[in-house]
Amino acid sequence: MVGNQGQETYLGVIFVSGPDEVRVGEPIEAAAELMYYPLREHDAVVPRTTFTLREGSRIVGYGRVKNVVFPDDAEQIVGRERRERVSHHD
């Protein structure tokens, strides 16, 4: 939030697991990867963060981040400091 205005950041994701078909209104659980990881904007992707899924300007879904898994080489990519900052949001 900035003042009383919501703020959005667009992050590209790729779904790597989940159901093959989804019915409208049916909740699902799926895994996604951040396409351009690591970027400073990815610091906001922490458990319990809400998000919307968009195809162009259309909102096609919404949800909440359940957990975040760093790649095996997260220490080299983002460094210990960022991992510690993110873990404090749990």
Buried (B, 14 or more C-beta within 10 A) or exposed (E): EEEEEEEEEEBEBEEEEEEEEEEEEEEEEBEBEBEEBBEEEBEBBBEEEEBEBEEEEEEEBEBEBEEBEBEEEBEEEBEEEBBEEBEEBE
